Amino acid sequence: MGLFTELHTHSRFARGCSINLNLANITKWAKVKGLNLVGTGDFTHPEWLKELKQELTVGKDGIYYFEDFPFVLTTEVANFYEQNGHRQIHQVILAPSFEIVGQINEFLAKYGNLSSDGRPILHLSSPAMVEQLKQISPDIEIIPAHIWTPHFSLFGSRFGFNSLKECYQDQTKNIHAIETGMSSDPPMNWRLSQLDNVQIVSFSDSHSFWPWRMGRECTIFDIDLKYEDLIKAIRTGENLVGTVEVDPNYGKYHYDGHRNCNVWMDPEQSKKYNNRCPKCGKPLTIGVMNRVEQLADRPIDYKPKNRPQFHTLLPLAELITSAIKASAVTAKPVLKIYDELLAKFTSEFQIMLQATEEEIFNAAEPQIAKLILKNRQNKLIVQPGYDGVYGKLLVDSEKKEESDAENQKTIFNY
């Protein structure tokens, strides 16, 4: 099917990330997931960069190796600046070599403390950063991250812009791809004609190495393991086979909502309450679905020609958790079943995308097997996430109806 790539990752030096995020753990679980190429993340952090230089073997064609597993040099930065209002934009940067990384870091260090966080805050505008990075090397690639997230993204409802052009100005020409983020998928992005000339990629922004986080979103390329080929595919779409996406409802910001009051709404409901929480009266966090509606210039069922395919999948551990009614994906019974299944296949992606129905039923309990096949067919039902709360897989439609009814009651009693 091609190379499954996860290019938006982090190290243990990034805030909110696992303290066990090292190359050994990333490599081990990337193989379990079925990934073929992973970004190092956080090359701007001095300690992580030192570790990368010590532990990675320099391969050819801009690819680096930990043992036998390939990596590409990547990082994420947070640009906080004033441009017709306060802006907070996260962006992923890819680089072809440690030499270029050194020049990038020397430049970025003028605008923020790179040692403070693996995802450093830079007081530098997006256009200025892109322009200067391209002067360092035309082989550097900048991808706006999770472009719909309310707080830290290109189109975010809190601190974002209404268009690529508004954000990047004369540097829009150097933005070749956007990252969907977990709360949106390709069809949602197809609705904006302004995105017709950029590629749609997906990565996880994973804060841990576990396979229910890393690789839950990824991009599939039919390329050789060469940095040059990877960048060409990102820039042109040539040999970009498609993406793996979670159901957008699973994302933490799909619906509007107020976490403290356990209230979530679709855009039409939010309008009725003037985008305020009906319980406490405070502003709702406006989610991705609402924001797409604000900016879309095409109908919800618009389908473009010649766009890559995509797969909608929830991680296997989520399916097991729901099937056995476990308290969390990290529960021991979930991990036991997960390990038993993986012992029968080469990777999670083989189970989710390639194994035959007979193989799945031979390997898994019937309820889990049925969920795997429904997952593959995008027939699962997910209660929408909102205001930083993950969406929840509902095993059957009756539970969704009960949940919807209870939520409607909660909302409309205020």
PyMOL commands that set and color helices and strands:
alter all, ss='L'
color gray80, all
select helices_A, chain A and resi 23-33+46-55+98-108+126-136+164-174+186-190+193-195+227-236+248-250+259-261+267-272+288-295+316-323+332-342+348-354+357-363+366-376+397-412
alter helices_A, ss='H'
color red, helices_A
select strands_A, chain A and resi 3-6+37-39+57-58+64-66+69-82+86-95+121-122+141-144+177-179+199-201+218-221+240-245+256-258+263-265+309-312+381-383+392-394
alter strands_A, ss='S'
color yellow, strands_A
deselect
rebuild
show_as cartoon
